[in-house]
């Protein structure tokens, strides 16, 4: 079951609730009993461990400088 993070506008507390996806947009009450809460945007990352060889090779970060990224401005 997914967890959703919330912040209470009344007391400023941040808390998480585990609930079904069907209830993701349902109102949440903070642990102190306040009903004025807002759902927070959270990020989720995964880490894979090597081995399979099916993942694409990482590309190097672009290099260069200047105003257009190639260093040929001016």
C-alpha positions, 0 to 999 in steps of 0.5 A: 500500500502506498504512503502519502506525505501531508503537512498540517496547515494548523500546526505545521506537522508533517506526517505520512499515511499509508492508504489505498491508491483509490483514497489518495485524494481523500482528506487527511487529518493530522495526528493532532486532530487538525483537518486543514492539511495538504498533500505533499509532492514526494519523489521516489527513486529506485536503485538497481544493482548491476549484473543483468547487462540490460540497462543502457550505458550511462551517457557523460554529462554535457560539457562546455561553457558560455552562453549557448553551452558550446563556448562559441559565443561572442 
